Amino acid sequence: MVDETLQSLYEATKDLLNDGKLPIMLGGEHSLTFAMVKACAELAGEDFGVLVLDAHFDLREEYRGFKHNHACVSRNILSEVTKNLVSIGIRSGPEEEWIFARENNLKYYTADDVESTGMVEILKEALEWLDCSQIYLSLDMDAIDPSYAPGLGTPEPFGLSARDVRTAIRTLAPFSMAFDVVEIAPEYDSGQTAMLGAKLMREFIASHAKSCRKA
């Protein structure tokens, strides 16, 4: 069932891209991102990278018996699609994921890095590292501190501020060929997380449209 869902999403994303449209997904489990990234990479070729805003590395080979699980999505992208990936907001994960990230030269920034260096400078470095003109941008809402977004399946304290994430979206939207907002669990709050997710999606659409008008 999971494989069928991912295949359907992959095909739908390809159709949108071939029509010259901008795929945007509101999820849902983070494993869905893999299908959209795969479709984007096939169209973009070598001039492509992935930037993930997330509290977690998502570098496990499998989780709870599944390869395509939210805890494995970045690992699947790295092994099957592209190694040109940057993660921002990291602050939680088992020791083996931190070791894997170091040993494989994965570019990542913790939430503490963002606080000490500033999101603007972090994004500048991330774009230089990716060195491409076409990006897939994925926002796992748990990148954001749960004081702003409590309606999550795996909330992690000491996260990014909503304003920092807005800055990231406004900066990266002009380079992005697709975008997703995932891991919102509306039943866990009174609607504020869904409202924030919708607002951030609106920020992406507006920033992308503005850059197209300038071009």
PyMOL commands that set and color helices and strands:
alter all, ss='L'
color gray80, all
select helices_A, chain A and resi 2-18+30-44+73-80+95-103+111-117+119-130+141-143+162-175+186-188+192-214
alter helices_A, ss='H'
color red, helices_A
select strands_A, chain A and resi 24-26+49-53+85-90+107-110+135-140+176-182
alter strands_A, ss='S'
color yellow, strands_A
deselect
rebuild
show_as cartoon
